[in-house]
């Protein structure tokens, strides 16, 4: 799992570096394009994922203490918050599409959709992983699932300010 996590962090890091490099060639265009994003929704999504990560960390503690029912009680809302994240992200994508904005509108949107879409795929995988480790109910499995989930959190905590606020 750690090899996967490190490789995913490298991929997202390369994407962010490329985003910043291209942004430096057209700061005004990127700023204008960025104004079409849902900054409030992205901020809410940040709170959603950080809260979810906190619940996953508590689930690891519960699993290690042998409190399986408690662990499942914590993993369920952690996974549910992942779904909330995806619903909010889908809403943003739908609004952009309704405004006629796509991958091809501007380089900003190409990066935005690639980076946040790739992240959303990881959120979806993480939700499935949290559900799976909740069923397995083994401390090591829960710890591994939570480690992946924390990587997903970390990536969003980096994407949010770079893509939505800079």
Secondary structure, 3 states (H helix, E strand, C coil): CHHHHHHHHHHHHHHHHHHHHHHCCCHHHHHHHHCCCCHHHHHHHHHHHHHHHHHHHHHHHHHHCCCHHHHHHHHHHHHHHHHHHHHHHHHHHHHHHHCCCCCCCCHHHHHHHHHHHHHHHHHHHHHHHHHHHHHHCCHHHHHHHHHHHHHHHHHHHHHHHHHHHC
